[in-house]
Amino acid sequence: MRLHDLALEIGIVIDHSTYGTLHLAFAVAMGASTVVAADGPFLRSMRTHPDPSLSAMVLSLDAWARSRRGQALTAE
């Protein structure tokens, strides 16, 4: 499936612009396991996606930062 087709499909399902979903489509195409996002509406919309593997891929920037701080503390 082409990137813009996947982005459009995700956008239609979660009622979000393809501008926001194109990043996720690219991550899927590259085989990424996680996408970090700071767009609150996009994060909330992705929680409603019916595909649990897609909805679980999106991590808020705050949650990512907290996880990185925790890793840094345990490495010291």
PQR file of N, CA, C, O and H, with PARSE charges and radii, in Angstrom:
ATOM      1  N   MET A   1       0.851  -1.182   0.000 -0.4000 1.5000
ATOM      2  CA  MET A   1       0.000   0.000   0.000 -0.0000 2.0000
ATOM      3  C   MET A   1       0.898   1.247   0.000  0.5500 1.7000
ATOM      4  O   MET A   1       1.906   1.286   0.706 -0.5500 1.4000
ATOM      5  N   ARG A   2       0.546   2.220  -0.757 -0.4000 1.5000
ATOM      6  CA  ARG A   2       1.325   3.447  -0.833 -0.0000 2.0000
ATOM      7  C   ARG A   2       1.104   4.297   0.415  0.5500 1.7000
ATOM      8  O   ARG A   2       0.057   4.228   1.059 -0.5500 1.4000
ATOM      9  H   ARG A   2      -0.272   2.189  -1.330  0.4000 1.0000
ATOM     10  N   LEU A   3       2.119   5.103   0.740 -0.4000 1.5000
ATOM     11  CA  LEU A   3       2.073   5.893   1.982 -0.0000 2.0000
ATOM     12  C   LEU A   3       0.845   6.780   2.076  0.5500 1.7000
ATOM     13  O   LEU A   3       0.167   6.786   3.103 -0.5500 1.4000
ATOM     14  H   LEU A   3       2.970   5.160   0.217  0.4000 1.0000
ATOM     15  N   HIS A   4       0.552   7.519   1.035 -0.4000 1.5000
ATOM     16  CA  HIS A   4      -0.586   8.437   1.146 -0.0000 2.0000
ATOM     17  C   HIS A   4      -1.907   7.687   1.239  0.5500 1.7000
ATOM     18  O   HIS A   4      -2.856   8.188   1.843 -0.5500 1.4000
ATOM     19  H   HIS A   4       1.103   7.514   0.201  0.4000 1.0000
ATOM     20  N   ASP A   5      -1.986   6.492   0.651 -0.4000 1.5000
ATOM     21  CA  ASP A   5      -3.203   5.691   0.783 -0.0000 2.0000
ATOM     22  C   ASP A   5      -3.393   5.231   2.222  0.5500 1.7000
ATOM     23  O   ASP A   5      -4.497   5.296   2.764 -0.5500 1.4000
ATOM     24  H   ASP A   5      -1.215   6.085   0.161  0.4000 1.0000
ATOM     25  N   LEU A   6      -2.304   4.762   2.839 -0.4000 1.5000
ATOM     26  CA  LEU A   6      -2.376   4.334   4.233 -0.0000 2.0000
ATOM     27  C   LEU A   6      -2.683   5.515   5.139  0.5500 1.7000
ATOM     28  O   LEU A   6      -3.493   5.401   6.059 -0.5500 1.4000
ATOM     29  H   LEU A   6      -1.408   4.709   2.399  0.4000 1.0000
ATOM     30  N   ALA A   7      -2.035   6.654   4.881 -0.4000 1.5000
ATOM     31  CA  ALA A   7      -2.296   7.854   5.690 -0.0000 2.0000
ATOM     32  C   ALA A   7      -3.755   8.276   5.575  0.5500 1.7000
ATOM     33  O   ALA A   7      -4.374   8.650   6.571 -0.5500 1.4000
ATOM     34  H   ALA A   7      -1.376   6.746   4.134  0.4000 1.0000
ATOM     35  N   LEU A   8      -4.300   8.219   4.382 -0.4000 1.5000
ATOM     36  CA  LEU A   8      -5.707   8.579   4.174 -0.0000 2.0000
ATOM     37  C   LEU A   8      -6.622   7.607   4.901  0.5500 1.7000
ATOM     38  O   LEU A   8      -7.588   8.017   5.544 -0.5500 1.4000
ATOM     39  H   LEU A   8      -3.798   7.915   3.572  0.4000 1.0000
ATOM     40  N   GLU A   9      -6.317   6.318   4.798 -0.4000 1.5000
ATOM     41  CA  GLU A   9      -7.135   5.313   5.479 -0.0000 2.0000
ATOM     42  C   GLU A   9      -7.140   5.535   6.992  0.5500 1.7000
ATOM     43  O   GLU A   9      -8.199   5.503   7.619 -0.5500 1.4000
ATOM     44  H   GLU A   9      -5.532   5.985   4.275  0.4000 1.0000
ATOM     45  N   ILE A  10      -5.984   5.757   7.569 -0.4000 1.5000
ATOM     46  CA  ILE A  10      -5.895   6.014   9.017 -0.0000 2.0000
ATOM     47  C   ILE A  10      -6.653   7.288   9.357  0.5500 1.7000
ATOM     48  O   ILE A  10      -7.408   7.327  10.328 -0.5500 1.4000
ATOM     49  H   ILE A  10      -5.124   5.783   7.059  0.4000 1.0000
ATOM     50  N   GLY A  11      -6.450   8.338   8.551 -0.4000 1.5000
ATOM     51  CA  GLY A  11      -7.121   9.615   8.803 -0.0000 2.0000
ATOM     52  C   GLY A  11      -8.632   9.515   8.768  0.5500 1.7000
ATOM     53  O   GLY A  11      -9.322  10.134   9.579 -0.5500 1.4000
ATOM     54  H   GLY A  11      -5.837   8.307   7.761  0.4000 1.0000
ATOM     55  N   ILE A  12      -9.147   8.735   7.829 -0.4000 1.5000
ATOM     56  CA  ILE A  12     -10.604   8.553   7.741 -0.0000 2.0000
ATOM     57  C   ILE A  12     -11.117   7.821   8.975  0.5500 1.7000
ATOM     58  O   ILE A  12     -12.140   8.202   9.545 -0.5500 1.4000
ATOM     59  H   ILE A  12      -8.586   8.233   7.170  0.4000 1.0000
ATOM     60  N   VAL A  13     -10.417   6.783   9.383 -0.4000 1.5000
ATOM     61  CA  VAL A  13     -10.860   5.986  10.532 -0.0000 2.0000
ATOM     62  C   VAL A  13     -10.876   6.808  11.814  0.5500 1.7000
ATOM     63  O   VAL A  13     -11.797   6.681  12.620 -0.5500 1.4000
ATOM     64  H   VAL A  13      -9.587   6.474   8.920  0.4000 1.0000
ATOM     65  N   ILE A  14      -9.849   7.662  12.010 -0.4000 1.5000
ATOM     66  CA  ILE A  14      -9.777   8.425  13.269 -0.0000 2.0000
ATOM     67  C   ILE A  14     -10.257   9.858  13.119  0.5500 1.7000
ATOM     68  O   ILE A  14     -10.202  10.631  14.076 -0.5500 1.4000
ATOM     69  H   ILE A  14      -9.101   7.765  11.355  0.4000 1.0000
ATOM     70  N   ASP A  15     -10.734  10.230  11.915 -0.4000 1.5000
ATOM     71  CA  ASP A  15     -11.230  11.581  11.638 -0.0000 2.0000
ATOM     72  C   ASP A  15     -10.149  12.623  11.922  0.5500 1.7000
ATOM     73  O   ASP A  15     -10.352  13.568  12.685 -0.5500 1.4000
ATOM     74  H   ASP A  15     -10.779   9.602  11.138  0.4000 1.0000
ATOM     75  N   HIS A  16      -8.991  12.419  11.282 -0.4000 1.5000
ATOM     76  CA  HIS A  16      -7.856  13.324  11.461 -0.0000 2.0000
ATOM     77  C   HIS A  16      -7.228  13.584  10.095  0.5500 1.7000
ATOM     78  O   HIS A  16      -7.357  12.773   9.178 -0.5500 1.4000
ATOM     79  H   HIS A  16      -8.826  11.651  10.663  0.4000 1.0000
ATOM     80  N   SER A  17      -6.552  14.718   9.969 -0.4000 1.5000
ATOM     81  CA  SER A  17      -5.954  15.066   8.674 -0.0000 2.0000
ATOM     82  C   SER A  17      -4.855  14.083   8.288  0.5500 1.7000
ATOM     83  O   SER A  17      -4.194  13.495   9.143 -0.5500 1.4000
ATOM     84  H   SER A  17      -6.448  15.377  10.714  0.4000 1.0000
ATOM     85  N   THR A  18      -4.677  13.922   6.986 -0.4000 1.5000
ATOM     86  CA  THR A  18      -3.611  13.042   6.525 -0.0000 2.0000
ATOM     87  C   THR A  18      -2.245  13.657   6.778  0.5500 1.7000
ATOM     88  O   THR A  18      -1.241  12.944   6.770 -0.5500 1.4000
ATOM     89  H   THR A  18      -5.214  14.400   6.291  0.4000 1.0000
ATOM     90  N   TYR A  19      -2.185  14.954   7.000 -0.4000 1.5000
ATOM     91  CA  TYR A  19      -0.912  15.584   7.359 -0.0000 2.0000
ATOM     92  C   TYR A  19      -0.374  14.946   8.636  0.5500 1.7000
ATOM     93  O   TYR A  19       0.817  14.655   8.738 -0.5500 1.4000
ATOM     94  H   TYR A  19      -3.000  15.533   7.006  0.4000 1.0000
ATOM     95  N   GLY A  20      -1.242  14.734   9.589 -0.4000 1.5000
ATOM     96  CA  GLY A  20      -0.831  14.108  10.843 -0.0000 2.0000
ATOM     97  C   GLY A  20      -0.600  12.617  10.710  0.5500 1.7000
ATOM     98  O   GLY A  20       0.287  12.068  11.365 -0.5500 1.4000
ATOM     99  H   GLY A  20      -2.210  14.971   9.506  0.4000 1.0000
ATOM    100  N   THR A  21      -1.371  11.961   9.885 -0.4000 1.5000
ATOM    101  CA  THR A  21      -1.266  10.505   9.798 -0.0000 2.0000
ATOM    102  C   THR A  21      -0.166  10.034   8.857  0.5500 1.7000
ATOM    103  O   THR A  21       0.200   8.859   8.878 -0.5500 1.4000
ATOM    104  H   THR A  21      -2.091  12.407   9.353  0.4000 1.0000
ATOM    105  N   LEU A  22       0.364  10.927   8.034 -0.4000 1.5000
ATOM    106  CA  LEU A  22       1.433  10.536   7.122 -0.0000 2.0000
ATOM    107  C   LEU A  22       2.681  10.094   7.881  0.5500 1.7000
ATOM    108  O   LEU A  22       3.380   9.180   7.443 -0.5500 1.4000
ATOM    109  H   LEU A  22       0.066  11.882   8.017  0.4000 1.0000
ATOM    110  N   HIS A  23       2.963  10.727   9.002 -0.4000 1.5000
ATOM    111  CA  HIS A  23       4.112  10.318   9.811 -0.0000 2.0000
ATOM    112  C   HIS A  23       3.942   8.879  10.304  0.5500 1.7000
ATOM    113  O   HIS A  23       4.888   8.092  10.289 -0.5500 1.4000
ATOM    114  H   HIS A  23       2.395  11.469   9.358  0.4000 1.0000
ATOM    115  N   LEU A  24       2.748   8.554  10.731 -0.4000 1.5000
ATOM    116  CA  LEU A  24       2.481   7.202  11.199 -0.0000 2.0000
ATOM    117  C   LEU A  24       2.559   6.207  10.047  0.5500 1.7000
ATOM    118  O   LEU A  24       3.107   5.116  10.204 -0.5500 1.4000
ATOM    119  H   LEU A  24       1.980   9.194  10.742  0.4000 1.0000
ATOM    120  N   ALA A  25       2.019   6.572   8.904 -0.4000 1.5000
ATOM    121  CA  ALA A  25       2.079   5.685   7.725 -0.0000 2.0000
ATOM    122  C   ALA A  25       3.531   5.404   7.336  0.5500 1.7000
ATOM    123  O   ALA A  25       3.879   4.272   6.999 -0.5500 1.4000
ATOM    124  H   ALA A  25       1.574   7.458   8.777  0.4000 1.0000
ATOM    125  N   PHE A  26       4.367   6.424   7.384 -0.4000 1.5000
ATOM    126  CA  PHE A  26       5.780   6.240   7.067 -0.0000 2.0000
ATOM    127  C   PHE A  26       6.437   5.310   8.079  0.5500 1.7000
ATOM    128  O   PHE A  26       7.225   4.442   7.706 -0.5500 1.4000
ATOM    129  H   PHE A  26       4.084   7.344   7.658  0.4000 1.0000
ATOM    130  N   ALA A  27       6.116   5.489   9.353 -0.4000 1.5000
ATOM    131  CA  ALA A  27       6.678   4.624  10.394 -0.0000 2.0000
ATOM    132  C   ALA A  27       6.266   3.171  10.178  0.5500 1.7000
ATOM    133  O   ALA A  27       7.079   2.263  10.348 -0.5500 1.4000
ATOM    134  H   ALA A  27       5.476   6.195   9.656  0.4000 1.0000
ATOM    135  N   VAL A  28       5.016   2.949   9.808 -0.4000 1.5000
ATOM    136  CA  VAL A  28       4.532   1.597   9.526 -0.0000 2.0000
ATOM    137  C   VAL A  28       5.319   1.005   8.353  0.5500 1.7000
ATOM    138  O   VAL A  28       5.754  -0.145   8.406 -0.5500 1.4000
ATOM    139  H   VAL A  28       4.355   3.687   9.670  0.4000 1.0000
ATOM    140  N   ALA A  29       5.495   1.798   7.300 -0.4000 1.5000
ATOM    141  CA  ALA A  29       6.219   1.327   6.120 -0.0000 2.0000
ATOM    142  C   ALA A  29       7.675   0.993   6.436  0.5500 1.7000
ATOM    143  O   ALA A  29       8.259   0.101   5.819 -0.5500 1.4000
ATOM    144  H   ALA A  29       5.141   2.733   7.257  0.4000 1.0000
ATOM    145  N   MET A  30       8.254   1.703   7.387 -0.4000 1.5000
ATOM    146  CA  MET A  30       9.658   1.477   7.755 -0.0000 2.0000
ATOM    147  C   MET A  30       9.809   0.367   8.800  0.5500 1.7000
ATOM    148  O   MET A  30      10.929  -0.009   9.146 -0.5500 1.4000
ATOM    149  H   MET A  30       7.781   2.427   7.888  0.4000 1.0000
ATOM    150  N   GLY A  31       8.690  -0.157   9.302 -0.4000 1.5000
ATOM    151  CA  GLY A  31       8.744  -1.236  10.281 -0.0000 2.0000
ATOM    152  C   GLY A  31       8.997  -0.767  11.698  0.5500 1.7000
ATOM    153  O   GLY A  31       9.432  -1.549  12.543 -0.5500 1.4000
ATOM    154  H   GLY A  31       7.780   0.148   9.021  0.4000 1.0000
ATOM    155  N   ALA A  32       8.730   0.498  11.967 -0.4000 1.5000
ATOM    156  CA  ALA A  32       8.934   1.039  13.316 -0.0000 2.0000
ATOM    157  C   ALA A  32       7.940   0.426  14.294  0.5500 1.7000
ATOM    158  O   ALA A  32       6.845   0.011  13.911 -0.5500 1.4000
ATOM    159  H   ALA A  32       8.377   1.133  11.280  0.4000 1.0000
ATOM    160  N   SER A  33       8.334   0.376  15.551 -0.4000 1.5000
ATOM    161  CA  SER A  33       7.428  -0.150  16.575 -0.0000 2.0000
ATOM    162  C   SER A  33       6.736   0.970  17.348  0.5500 1.7000
ATOM    163  O   SER A  33       5.699   0.745  17.971 -0.5500 1.4000
ATOM    164  H   SER A  33       9.223   0.712  15.862  0.4000 1.0000
ATOM    165  N   THR A  34       7.303   2.176  17.310 -0.4000 1.5000
ATOM    166  CA  THR A  34       6.760   3.296  18.067 -0.0000 2.0000
ATOM    167  C   THR A  34       6.941   4.588  17.288  0.5500 1.7000
ATOM    168  O   THR A  34       7.936   4.774  16.588 -0.5500 1.4000
ATOM    169  H   THR A  34       8.146   2.359  16.803  0.4000 1.0000
ATOM    170  N   VAL A  35       5.960   5.479  17.422 -0.4000 1.5000
ATOM    171  CA  VAL A  35       6.030   6.817  16.870 -0.0000 2.0000
ATOM    172  C   VAL A  35       5.779   7.776  18.019  0.5500 1.7000
ATOM    173  O   VAL A  35       4.778   7.652  18.725 -0.5500 1.4000
ATOM    174  H   VAL A  35       5.152   5.327  17.990  0.4000 1.0000
ATOM    175  N   VAL A  36       6.674   8.726  18.212 -0.4000 1.5000
ATOM    176  CA  VAL A  36       6.521   9.726  19.263 -0.0000 2.0000
ATOM    177  C   VAL A  36       5.827  10.940  18.656  0.5500 1.7000
ATOM    178  O   VAL A  36       6.241  11.444  17.612 -0.5500 1.4000
ATOM    179  H   VAL A  36       7.487   8.827  17.639  0.4000 1.0000
ATOM    180  N   ALA A  37       4.772  11.404  19.315 -0.4000 1.5000
ATOM    181  CA  ALA A  37       3.998  12.535  18.797 -0.0000 2.0000
ATOM    182  C   ALA A  37       3.673  13.514  19.918  0.5500 1.7000
ATOM    183  O   ALA A  37       3.479  13.131  21.072 -0.5500 1.4000
ATOM    184  H   ALA A  37       4.436  10.995  20.163  0.4000 1.0000
ATOM    185  N   ALA A  38       3.621  14.792  19.541 -0.4000 1.5000
ATOM    186  CA  ALA A  38       3.278  15.834  20.503 -0.0000 2.0000
ATOM    187  C   ALA A  38       1.908  16.442  20.222  0.5500 1.7000
ATOM    188  O   ALA A  38       1.459  17.320  20.960 -0.5500 1.4000
ATOM    189  H   ALA A  38       3.779  15.103  18.604  0.4000 1.0000
ATOM    190  N   ASP A  39       1.248  15.994  19.182 -0.4000 1.5000
ATOM    191  CA  ASP A  39      -0.050  16.513  18.761 -0.0000 2.0000
ATOM    192  C   ASP A  39      -1.152  15.852  19.587  0.5500 1.7000
ATOM    193  O   ASP A  39      -1.536  14.710  19.333 -0.5500 1.4000
ATOM    194  H   ASP A  39       1.612  15.281  18.582  0.4000 1.0000
ATOM    195  N   GLY A  40      -1.651  16.586  20.573 -0.4000 1.5000
ATOM    196  CA  GLY A  40      -2.668  16.048  21.478 -0.0000 2.0000
ATOM    197  C   GLY A  40      -3.903  15.506  20.783  0.5500 1.7000
ATOM    198  O   GLY A  40      -4.318  14.387  21.085 -0.5500 1.4000
ATOM    199  H   GLY A  40      -1.339  17.513  20.779  0.4000 1.0000
ATOM    200  N   PRO A  41      -4.516  16.259  19.854 -0.5600 1.5000
ATOM    201  CA  PRO A  41      -5.690  15.730  19.159  0.2800 2.0000
ATOM    202  C   PRO A  41      -5.391  14.437  18.394  0.5500 1.7000
ATOM    203  O   PRO A  41      -6.215  13.523  18.369 -0.5500 1.4000
ATOM    204  N   PHE A  42      -4.208  14.365  17.771 -0.4000 1.5000
ATOM    205  CA  PHE A  42      -3.824  13.152  17.053 -0.0000 2.0000
ATOM    206  C   PHE A  42      -3.679  11.991  18.032  0.5500 1.7000
ATOM    207  O   PHE A  42      -4.163  10.892  17.761 -0.5500 1.4000
ATOM    208  H   PHE A  42      -3.539  15.108  17.792  0.4000 1.0000
ATOM    209  N   LEU A  43      -3.028  12.217  19.152 -0.4000 1.5000
ATOM    210  CA  LEU A  43      -2.862  11.161  20.156 -0.0000 2.0000
ATOM    211  C   LEU A  43      -4.213  10.645  20.644  0.5500 1.7000
ATOM    212  O   LEU A  43      -4.431   9.437  20.745 -0.5500 1.4000
ATOM    213  H   LEU A  43      -2.635  13.110  19.372  0.4000 1.0000
ATOM    214  N   ARG A  44      -5.116  11.579  20.945 -0.4000 1.5000
ATOM    215  CA  ARG A  44      -6.453  11.174  21.418 -0.0000 2.0000
ATOM    216  C   ARG A  44      -7.202  10.414  20.332  0.5500 1.7000
ATOM    217  O   ARG A  44      -7.874   9.422  20.616 -0.5500 1.4000
ATOM    218  H   ARG A  44      -4.939  12.560  20.863  0.4000 1.0000
ATOM    219  N   SER A  45      -7.087  10.875  19.088 -0.4000 1.5000
ATOM    220  CA  SER A  45      -7.774  10.198  17.983 -0.0000 2.0000
ATOM    221  C   SER A  45      -7.227   8.798  17.766  0.5500 1.7000
ATOM    222  O   SER A  45      -7.990   7.868  17.503 -0.5500 1.4000
ATOM    223  H   SER A  45      -6.541  11.680  18.857  0.4000 1.0000
ATOM    224  N   MET A  46      -5.925   8.641  17.871 -0.4000 1.5000
ATOM    225  CA  MET A  46      -5.325   7.326  17.645 -0.0000 2.0000
ATOM    226  C   MET A  46      -5.750   6.315  18.696  0.5500 1.7000
ATOM    227  O   MET A  46      -5.768   5.116  18.422 -0.5500 1.4000
ATOM    228  H   MET A  46      -5.306   9.397  18.085  0.4000 1.0000
ATOM    229  N   ARG A  47      -6.089   6.770  19.883 -0.4000 1.5000
ATOM    230  CA  ARG A  47      -6.581   5.837  20.914 -0.0000 2.0000
ATOM    231  C   ARG A  47      -7.879   5.162  20.492  0.5500 1.7000
ATOM    232  O   ARG A  47      -8.232   4.104  21.013 -0.5500 1.4000
ATOM    233  H   ARG A  47      -6.074   7.745  20.106  0.4000 1.0000
ATOM    234  N   THR A  48      -8.593   5.780  19.540 -0.4000 1.5000
ATOM    235  CA  THR A  48      -9.872   5.217  19.094 -0.0000 2.0000
ATOM    236  C   THR A  48      -9.715   4.321  17.872  0.5500 1.7000
ATOM    237  O   THR A  48     -10.696   3.735  17.414 -0.5500 1.4000
ATOM    238  H   THR A  48      -8.305   6.639  19.117  0.4000 1.0000
ATOM    239  N   HIS A  49      -8.509   4.203  17.337 -0.4000 1.5000
ATOM    240  CA  HIS A  49      -8.317   3.393  16.125 -0.0000 2.0000
ATOM    241  C   HIS A  49      -8.641   1.936  16.437  0.5500 1.7000
ATOM    242  O   HIS A  49      -8.197   1.411  17.458 -0.5500 1.4000
ATOM    243  H   HIS A  49      -7.712   4.679  17.710  0.4000 1.0000
ATOM    244  N   PRO A  50      -9.408   1.277  15.573 -0.5600 1.5000
ATOM    245  CA  PRO A  50      -9.824  -0.099  15.855  0.2800 2.0000
ATOM    246  C   PRO A  50      -8.696  -1.134  15.767  0.5500 1.7000
ATOM    247  O   PRO A  50      -8.851  -2.249  16.265 -0.5500 1.4000
ATOM    248  N   ASP A  51      -7.575  -0.785  15.147 -0.4000 1.5000
ATOM    249  CA  ASP A  51      -6.454  -1.721  15.053 -0.0000 2.0000
ATOM    250  C   ASP A  51      -5.536  -1.493  16.253  0.5500 1.7000
ATOM    251  O   ASP A  51      -4.844  -0.476  16.310 -0.5500 1.4000
ATOM    252  H   ASP A  51      -7.450   0.121  14.742  0.4000 1.0000
ATOM    253  N   PRO A  52      -5.519  -2.413  17.203 -0.5600 1.5000
ATOM    254  CA  PRO A  52      -4.730  -2.197  18.422  0.2800 2.0000
ATOM    255  C   PRO A  52      -3.233  -2.067  18.164  0.5500 1.7000
ATOM    256  O   PRO A  52      -2.533  -1.408  18.934 -0.5500 1.4000
ATOM    257  N   SER A  53      -2.734  -2.676  17.104 -0.4000 1.5000
ATOM    258  CA  SER A  53      -1.303  -2.549  16.826 -0.0000 2.0000
ATOM    259  C   SER A  53      -0.963  -1.130  16.380  0.5500 1.7000
ATOM    260  O   SER A  53       0.113  -0.627  16.704 -0.5500 1.4000
ATOM    261  H   SER A  53      -3.302  -3.211  16.478  0.4000 1.0000
ATOM    262  N   LEU A  54      -1.858  -0.478  15.645 -0.4000 1.5000
ATOM    263  CA  LEU A  54      -1.632   0.911  15.248 -0.0000 2.0000
ATOM    264  C   LEU A  54      -1.824   1.865  16.415  0.5500 1.7000
ATOM    265  O   LEU A  54      -1.013   2.767  16.622 -0.5500 1.4000
ATOM    266  H   LEU A  54      -2.732  -0.887  15.382  0.4000 1.0000
ATOM    267  N   SER A  55      -2.885   1.672  17.173 -0.4000 1.5000
ATOM    268  CA  SER A  55      -3.129   2.596  18.282 -0.0000 2.0000
ATOM    269  C   SER A  55      -2.049   2.494  19.350  0.5500 1.7000
ATOM    270  O   SER A  55      -1.761   3.478  20.032 -0.5500 1.4000
ATOM    271  H   SER A  55      -3.544   0.939  17.006  0.4000 1.0000
ATOM    272  N   ALA A  56      -1.452   1.327  19.505 -0.4000 1.5000
ATOM    273  CA  ALA A  56      -0.396   1.157  20.507 -0.0000 2.0000
ATOM    274  C   ALA A  56       0.943   1.723  20.043  0.5500 1.7000
ATOM    275  O   ALA A  56       1.840   1.930  20.861 -0.5500 1.4000
ATOM    276  H   ALA A  56      -1.685   0.528  18.952  0.4000 1.0000
ATOM    277  N   MET A  57       1.091   1.975  18.745 -0.4000 1.5000
ATOM    278  CA  MET A  57       2.356   2.494  18.215 -0.0000 2.0000
ATOM    279  C   MET A  57       2.638   3.928  18.625  0.5500 1.7000
ATOM    280  O   MET A  57       3.798   4.333  18.695 -0.5500 1.4000
ATOM    281  H   MET A  57       0.363   1.806  18.081  0.4000 1.0000
ATOM    282  N   VAL A  58       1.601   4.696  18.896 -0.4000 1.5000
ATOM    283  CA  VAL A  58       1.763   6.131  19.120 -0.0000 2.0000
ATOM    284  C   VAL A  58       2.005   6.411  20.602  0.5500 1.7000
ATOM    285  O   VAL A  58       1.211   6.034  21.464 -0.5500 1.4000
ATOM    286  H   VAL A  58       0.658   4.366  18.839  0.4000 1.0000
ATOM    287  N   LEU A  59       3.110   7.075  20.870 -0.4000 1.5000
ATOM    288  CA  LEU A  59       3.530   7.405  22.231 -0.0000 2.0000
ATOM    289  C   LEU A  59       3.623   8.917  22.348  0.5500 1.7000
ATOM    290  O   LEU A  59       4.190   9.573  21.473 -0.5500 1.4000
ATOM    291  H   LEU A  59       3.755   7.381  20.170  0.4000 1.0000
ATOM    292  N   SER A  60       3.073   9.476  23.418 -0.4000 1.5000
ATOM    293  CA  SER A  60       3.149  10.925  23.592 -0.0000 2.0000
ATOM    294  C   SER A  60       4.589  11.339  23.874  0.5500 1.7000
ATOM    295  O   SER A  60       5.376  10.566  24.421 -0.5500 1.4000
ATOM    296  H   SER A  60       2.613   8.944  24.129  0.4000 1.0000
ATOM    297  N   LEU A  61       4.915  12.552  23.500 -0.4000 1.5000
ATOM    298  CA  LEU A  61       6.248  13.081  23.750 -0.0000 2.0000
ATOM    299  C   LEU A  61       6.555  13.081  25.246  0.5500 1.7000
ATOM    300  O   LEU A  61       7.677  12.773  25.647 -0.5500 1.4000
ATOM    301  H   LEU A  61       4.275  13.180  23.056  0.4000 1.0000
ATOM    302  N   ASP A  62       5.570  13.423  26.070 -0.4000 1.5000
ATOM    303  CA  ASP A  62       5.760  13.415  27.523 -0.0000 2.0000
ATOM    304  C   ASP A  62       6.091  12.019  28.038  0.5500 1.7000
ATOM    305  O   ASP A  62       6.997  11.855  28.854 -0.5500 1.4000
ATOM    306  H   ASP A  62       4.658  13.673  25.744  0.4000 1.0000
ATOM    307  N   ALA A  63       5.359  11.012  27.563 -0.4000 1.5000
ATOM    308  CA  ALA A  63       5.616   9.639  28.007 -0.0000 2.0000
ATOM    309  C   ALA A  63       6.992   9.170  27.547  0.5500 1.7000
ATOM    310  O   ALA A  63       7.688   8.468  28.281 -0.5500 1.4000
ATOM    311  H   ALA A  63       4.622  11.145  26.899  0.4000 1.0000
ATOM    312  N   TRP A  64       7.383   9.551  26.346 -0.4000 1.5000
ATOM    313  CA  TRP A  64       8.710   9.201  25.846 -0.0000 2.0000
ATOM    314  C   TRP A  64       9.791   9.843  26.709  0.5500 1.7000
ATOM    315  O   TRP A  64      10.771   9.191  27.069 -0.5500 1.4000
ATOM    316  H   TRP A  64       6.818  10.121  25.750  0.4000 1.0000
ATOM    317  N   ALA A  65       9.614  11.124  27.040 -0.4000 1.5000
ATOM    318  CA  ALA A  65      10.606  11.833  27.862 -0.0000 2.0000
ATOM    319  C   ALA A  65      10.712  11.201  29.246  0.5500 1.7000
ATOM    320  O   ALA A  65      11.812  11.045  29.777 -0.5500 1.4000
ATOM    321  H   ALA A  65       8.818  11.654  26.748  0.4000 1.0000
ATOM    322  N   ARG A  66       9.580  10.840  29.827 -0.4000 1.5000
ATOM    323  CA  ARG A  66       9.609  10.186  31.154 -0.0000 2.0000
ATOM    324  C   ARG A  66      10.352   8.860  31.075  0.5500 1.7000
ATOM    325  O   ARG A  66      11.120   8.521  31.975 -0.5500 1.4000
ATOM    326  H   ARG A  66       8.687  10.966  29.396  0.4000 1.0000
ATOM    327  N   SER A  67      10.127   8.112  30.004 -0.4000 1.5000
ATOM    328  CA  SER A  67      10.802   6.821  29.876 -0.0000 2.0000
ATOM    329  C   SER A  67      12.307   7.011  29.699  0.5500 1.7000
ATOM    330  O   SER A  67      13.096   6.215  30.210 -0.5500 1.4000
ATOM    331  H   SER A  67       9.503   8.387  29.273  0.4000 1.0000
ATOM    332  N   ARG A  68      12.701   8.043  28.992 -0.4000 1.5000
ATOM    333  CA  ARG A  68      14.130   8.323  28.794 -0.0000 2.0000
ATOM    334  C   ARG A  68      14.786   8.755  30.103  0.5500 1.7000
ATOM    335  O   ARG A  68      15.918   8.363  30.385 -0.5500 1.4000
ATOM    336  H   ARG A  68      12.060   8.689  28.577  0.4000 1.0000
ATOM    337  N   ARG A  69      14.091   9.552  30.896 -0.4000 1.5000
ATOM    338  CA  ARG A  69      14.631   9.977  32.199 -0.0000 2.0000
ATOM    339  C   ARG A  69      14.813   8.765  33.100  0.5500 1.7000
ATOM    340  O   ARG A  69      15.807   8.661  33.818 -0.5500 1.4000
ATOM    341  H   ARG A  69      13.171   9.870  30.666  0.4000 1.0000
ATOM    342  N   GLY A  70      13.853   7.851  33.060 -0.4000 1.5000
ATOM    343  CA  GLY A  70      13.949   6.643  33.864 -0.0000 2.0000
ATOM    344  C   GLY A  70      15.115   5.785  33.444  0.5500 1.7000
ATOM    345  O   GLY A  70      15.787   5.200  34.294 -0.5500 1.4000
ATOM    346  H   GLY A  70      13.045   7.936  32.476  0.4000 1.0000
ATOM    347  N   GLN A  71      15.373   5.695  32.150 -0.4000 1.5000
ATOM    348  CA  GLN A  71      16.522   4.926  31.654 -0.0000 2.0000
ATOM    349  C   GLN A  71      17.834   5.571  32.079  0.5500 1.7000
ATOM    350  O   GLN A  71      18.786   4.879  32.438 -0.5500 1.4000
ATOM    351  H   GLN A  71      14.827   6.170  31.460  0.4000 1.0000
ATOM    352  N   ALA A  72      17.881   6.904  32.036 -0.4000 1.5000
ATOM    353  CA  ALA A  72      19.096   7.622  32.400 -0.0000 2.0000
ATOM    354  C   ALA A  72      19.393   7.438  33.894  0.5500 1.7000
ATOM    355  O   ALA A  72      20.551   7.296  34.289 -0.5500 1.4000
ATOM    356  H   ALA A  72      17.107   7.467  31.744  0.4000 1.0000
ATOM    357  N   LEU A  73      18.363   7.443  34.700 -0.4000 1.5000
ATOM    358  CA  LEU A  73      18.556   7.278  36.144 -0.0000 2.0000
ATOM    359  C   LEU A  73      19.051   5.888  36.495  0.5500 1.7000
ATOM    360  O   LEU A  73      19.884   5.736  37.389 -0.5500 1.4000
ATOM    361  H   LEU A  73      17.423   7.558  34.379  0.4000 1.0000
ATOM    362  N   THR A  74      18.548   4.867  35.805 -0.4000 1.5000
ATOM    363  CA  THR A  74      18.970   3.511  36.110 -0.0000 2.0000
ATOM    364  C   THR A  74      20.366   3.211  35.574  0.5500 1.7000
ATOM    365  O   THR A  74      21.028   2.286  36.043 -0.5500 1.4000
ATOM    366  H   THR A  74      17.871   4.991  35.079  0.4000 1.0000
ATOM    367  N   ALA A  75      20.818   4.000  34.581 -0.4000 1.5000
ATOM    368  CA  ALA A  75      22.161   3.777  34.010 -0.0000 2.0000
ATOM    369  C   ALA A  75      23.252   4.375  34.869  0.5500 1.7000
ATOM    370  O   ALA A  75      24.419   4.005  34.735 -0.5500 1.4000
ATOM    371  H   ALA A  75      20.281   4.751  34.200  0.4000 1.0000
ATOM    372  N   GLU A  76      22.891   5.295  35.751 -0.4000 1.5000
ATOM    373  CA  GLU A  76      23.899   5.972  36.589 -0.0000 2.0000
ATOM    374  C   GLU A  76      24.338   5.117  37.748  0.5500 1.7000
ATOM    375  O   GLU A  76      25.177   5.538  38.544 -0.5500 1.4000
ATOM    376  H   GLU A  76      21.943   5.595  35.860  0.4000 1.0000
TER
END
